[in-house]
Amino acid sequence: MIRRLHRSTSSALAFLFLGSLGSLACGSSDGAGDPTGPGGNGDDAGIEDTAKNDGGGSDAIASDTRIVDSGSIPSGDVGSDVTDVGDDAHKDPPPPPPIVGACDGLGAIGTFEDVTPTELKKTMGGGKGTFAFAVDPVHQGTVYLGTNMLKVWKTIDCGKTWTNPNTGKNGAELDRGMNWTFKVDPIDPNILYTNSGYGANGLFKSKNAGVDWEVVWPPAKQPELGKAFTYNFANVIAMDPSDHQHVLLTFHEGCLPPHTQMCIAETLDGGDSWKLMDGDPSWSGSEGQIIFFLDDSKSWLWGSQTNGFWTTTDGGAKWTAISGASPSHLQSSGMLHAKTGTYLAAASEGVFRREAAKGSPWKLVSGTGPIAGGLVDDGTSLYVSTCYFPSFCTAASPYLVSKDDGLTWKVMPSPKMPMGGSMDYDAGHGLMYSSNGDAFWRVKVK
């Protein structure tokens, strides 16, 4: 398994989680195993206080900065048509206006509804269930749901009915793997990205709303990049909020020499060509890694369970550790850029919060753990799921809500659940969705 334990009890429990659940888990520390085989609403009624925090968190946490030698990246690993990756030269046009689809029969505000696809329910169990998902920000009411080797699903009516959209090219490749990353392009919502962990292993892209899929990693036009890995085991992606063609990809295995143990792939053209960058030389372990964009196109948050969270402001040339913070679950630790400008990151220890101003320190908000997962902003309130670990918590609900920009949090009543989940939000219908492994939930919060 992973080479060293975390500093906190909750982090250690998260490690146990990875080893015990195939549906939410990963490979061995050497990236091997057999990757091709199986493997609310502003109303405080009924909400219980759980966290009060002086000034919004603990004292500013210490950091450690290291510089990556960019010269360690072999020149042959950069495609000939990729230059100045991470530049801000291209900016997206305004997103298309949202289209709010018909979603009848929604529950009352604050009511959790299990909207797991009926056919999926028949085959779930034994560690297999729902996984990553994405809400279409343009066609509101449309949701794409990934699973653990139980097909990809799509709804256009907020979960009332579901279909398998991937009936065309490479559709079966997605269905036989774990879909632990999912993204809808906000500029062109017909474009989707997902992976097929322990299946085909690569990163897939659809240009027709999930019917047909192309392999965009490993890149066929740059075979030298694929040779940096044993399995090309794609993990998760991040899409630049200012440039939908700018995508970052992390992996679920270590890089091969002469690279450092951890590598990050970057594309400026939606996956047509890529650059592979070495990570910080101190990073070890081969479990999956997560990544998010922060202040701009070259400001990122990266994390793994062995190494914790790190930030860069120069596109990966120099990295700074966020001391004391480690991802709670390597595919389901969410990050949120709230509408106020505040940043929040879900970690094993709880929610880490950073003010909007660049260079602000990350602070742990007390009472927000253990094992935080999804994060959502409805424009009025923030939500987080905790206890992303099966049957670990005894609390009545794994969900917390904040009405003061993440400074303090209260319990959000929900049905009894064995674990929290990853989350997303449909603004057109005021719906929060949560994928909890054993079920897919929706709850109207506005």
N, C-alpha and C positions, 0 to 999 in steps of 0.2 A: 504494500500500500504506500502511503505517502511517507516521506523520509523523516519528518520530525513533527511532533505534536505542536499545537498552538499553545498560546500563553494562557488561554482561559478555558474554564470547564465547558462552557457552551461551545467553544470551537472544537474541543476534543469530541464532544458529542456529535458535532456535525460530521467529523471524520467517520464515526461509527455509522452514521446514516449512509454515507456514501458506500460503505462496504456492505450494508445490509439490504439496500433497495436497488434492484436492477433497473427499475423504472426511472429512477432519478439519479442514477449513478454513472460511473465512468470506468476507465481502464485502470490497469495497474500502473505503478510509478514508472515503468519503463516504456509506457505507451503500447504495450503489447497485449497479451491475452489473444483473443481472436476477434478483432474488430469487425470482421465480416460475418461473424456468427451471432446467435441470439444473445444474447446476453441476459348619521347619516345626513344628512340633509340640512344641517344647521340646527337641528332640534336636539337638545340635550336630554330629552326624556329617556330614562332607563339607562343612561350612560354612567359608568362608575369611574371615579378618579383612579388612575394608576400611576401618574407621573407628574410631579411638580419639579421644576428645575430653575434654580436661580440663574437668571441671565441666559438660559437656553442651553446649558450643557456644562460639562466638566471644564477644567482649565484647558487652555490651548495645549494640544498634544505635541510632543517632540517630533522632529523629523530628521531624516538622514538622507543626504543627497549624494548621488554617484553619477559619474559621467560615463556614457557609453562611447567607446572609440568607434566612430563611424567608419574608420578605415578597415575595421574587421569584417565588413560586409563585402564579399567578393563582387567585383564589378560585373561579372557575368550574371548575377542574380537580379539585375535591373533590366527590364525590358527596354528595347531601343526607343520605343515611343513614349516612355514615361520619364518626364523631367520635372524637377522641382515638386515632387509629390508632397502634398499638404499645402500648396500655395492657395491663397484666397482669391486668385484671379477670376475664377468662375463663381458666380452667385446664382442661386435659383430664382426663377420668377415667382410671383405670388402663387400659393397653392390654389387649385381650383376650388370653387365654392362648394361647401358640403351639400350632399343630397341626403336628406333624412328619410330613410325607408320606413315602410309600414311595419310596425311591431305591435300587434294586438295582444291584449291580455296580460300586460305587465303587472307585476305585483305592486302592492302599496309601498311607499317610501320606507326603507329600512327592512323590507322583507327579503330574505335570502331565498332564491329559487334554484333548485338543481335542474340545469338544462343540459346535462350530459346527453350526447346523442344516444337514442334508444338502442340502436344496433351495437354501439360501442359498449354499453352497459352489459350486454350479453357476453362479451368476450373479455372484459376487464377482470383483474384478479391475478394473484401470483406475482405481484410486483409490476404488472402492466396496467397502464391507465393514461390519463391525460397528461400532457406536458406543455411545451411552449405554445403560445398563441399570439395572435395580433388582431387588433381591431382596425378595420379600414377607416382612416380618418376622413375620407371623402364620401364613400358610400356608407353612411352611418346606419348601423343595423347589420352590417356584414362583418363576420368574424371568421378567421381561419384558425383552426385548432390542430395542433400536432399531438402525437401520442408516442407511446413506447411500443413501437412495432405493431400498432393497431390501426393503421391508415391515417391519412390526412382528411380533415373534415371542414366543411364550409356551411355557414348559415347566412341567409340574407334577411332574416326576420328575428334577429336578436336571440336565437337559440331555440325557437319554436320547432323548426324543422332543419334537418341537416342532410347534406349530400357529400359524396366523395368527388371533389372537383378534378383531381389529377388523373384523368382518363386517357391522356395522350402520352407523349414521349417522356420516358423515364419516370412515369407516375408510379410504377411498381417499385422502383428503387427507393422512393420516399417512404412508401408504405411498410417496407421491411426494416426500417431503421428507427432510431429514436430522434424525434424532431425536437431538439432542445434549443433551437434558435428560430425565430420567425419574425419577419419584418415586411410591412407593406410600405411601398414608396409613397410618400405624401404628395409628390408632384404628379406622378403617374401611378395611380393605384392598381393598374393592371400588372405592375411589376412587383414580384414577391421574391423573398429569399428564405430558404430554410436549409437544413442539413439532414443527413441520414446516418446518425451515429450508430456504430456497430452494424451498419448495413453497407451502403456504398461508401460511406465515410466522408465524401466531399461536400462542397458547398454548391447548392443548386439555385437557379434563377428562373423564374417564369415571367414571360412578357404578356401573357394572355389570361390573367386572373386565376392562375393555378392549374390550367389544363395541361400545358406542355412545360417541360423543364429542361434547361440546359445545365451542364456541369461547368461552373466558372472557376472552381478550384478542385483539383489541380488544373492550372491553365494549359490548355492544349498547345497554345502558341508559344509558351515559355516552359518547355519540359524541364529545363535546368532548375526551375523553382520547385517543382514537384520532387526532385531528387534530394531536397533538403529534409525530407521526412520519410519515415518507413511506410506509413499508411495514409498520409495526407488527411489526417483525422480532423476535419473542421469542427470548431467548437461554437463560438458565437460571433455575431457581427455587430457593428455599430455604424449608423448612417449619420453623416455630418448634417446637422440641422440647417446649415446654410448652403449645402451643395449635395444634392441627392445622389450624384455620381461618385462622391467621395465616401468610400466604405472601408472600414477596418475589419480584419478577420483574425481571431485567435484560434489556437489549436488545442487538441486534447491529447497531445503527445509532445515529446521533446524534439528539438531540432538536431540534426546530425552535424558532426564536425565538418567544416571548420567553424560553423556557427556556434553561437552561445546556446545554452540549453533551452532557452525560450525565444521564439521568434514571433513577429507580428507581420501580417501581410496588409498591404494598402493598395487601393486602386482609386484612380481619379476618373475612370470612365465606366463605372458600373460593372466592373469585372472583365472587361475586354483585355486589359493588361494590368500587371501587378508589379509591385516592388516588395521585396522581402527584407525586413529590418531585424537585426539582432536586438535582443532585449538587454536588460542590465546584466552584466557578467555575474552578479551575485545570485541571480535567480536560479533556483534548483527545483527538482521535482518535475514530473511529467504529467501531472493532472491537468484538467482543463483550466483555461484562463478566461476571464471576462474583460470587457473593455467598453468604455463610454466616452463620448465627447463632452468637454466641459465648456470653457469660455469662448473658444474659437476653434478653427480648423486644426490647429497644432497643439491644442490643450486637451489632454486625455487623462482618463482614470483607468488604470489597469489593475487586475488583481488575480491572485490564485490562493488556494488554501495554504499552501506551504509558505508562500512569500508575503502574503498580506496585500494591502492596497498600496499603489504607487501612483504618482502623478507626473506628468511632463507638460511643459509649456512650449516646447520647441520641436514637436513632432517626433519625439523618441530619442533625441540626442542625449538628453540629461533627465534622470528620473529622481524623484524625491519620495521616500517612504512615508506613509501615514502611520506613525507608530501606534500600536495597539489595536489596529483595525484589520480584520481579515474577512473575506467573503463567507457568508453563512452557508451557501450551497453554490457550487461553482457555476451552475447555469441559471440559478434563480435568485441571485442577489441583485435586486433592482437598484437603479439610480434614477432620481427624479430632479429635473430642473423645473422648480415650481414657477408659477406665473409671476410671483413676486421677485424672481431672480435667485432665490435661495436654492442651494443644492443639498440633496439628501442622498445618502448611500446606505443601503441595507448591509449589515455585517453580522457576524456571529455574536458580537457583543451587544448589538442593538443598532439604532439609527445614528449615523454620523451626519452632522449638519455643518454646512459652510455658508457664510453670508455671501451675497451676490458679488461683492467687490473682489477683483482678482487678488490673489495672494492671501485671502482670508484663511485663518486656520480651520481645520476640521475639528469639531468637538462632538464627543459622544453625549447624546441626550439620555439622561438617566431614565430608567423605567421602560425603555422601548425594546428590550430584549426578552428572552433570548432568541437567537437565530432568526433575525428579520429576513423577510423575503421580498414580496412585491411592494411597490410604492405607486400611489396614484394621487393626482390633483384634480378636483372638480371645479376649480376656480374660486371656491369658498373654503373648502376643507381639504386637508391632506389625510391620506389613509395609508396604513402599512399593515402587512400581515407578519405575524411572528410565529415562532414554534414550527419552523419549516423542518420538521423532524417527526416521523410517525409516532404518535402516542406518547410524545415526550412531555407535553405540558398538561397540567391538570386544570388550567383556566377554562372557563365556560366558552370563551371566544378567543381566537387567535388574532383578531383584528383590533387595531387602535385607530382613533381619529384625532386630528389636531385642528383647532380653529384659530391658532395664533402663529401660523407659519412654521410649525414644527417645534416650537419651544416647549410646549407641554402636550401630553397625550392622554386620552381616556379610552376605556374599553368601548368598542362598538358591539352591541349584542348580535349574536349570530347563533345558528344551530350548533350543537356540540360537534366538533370536528376533530379528527385524529391529527391534523396538521394544518399549517397555513398554506399559502400558495403564491404563485406569481400572478401579477395583476395588470389590468389595462382598463381604459375608460372610453366610453362612447358618449361624447358630449351632446349629440343630437337627441339622445333619449335619457340622458342623466343616469346611465347604467355603469356600474363597476362590475367587471368580470374577474373571476379568480379561478385559476387552474390548480387544484389541490391534489393531484395524483389520483385520488379515488373518486373524484367528481369534478364537474365544471359548473361553477356557480355564477349567478348574476344577482345583483341587488340594486334597486333604484335608490339613488342617493340624492337626486334633485328633481 
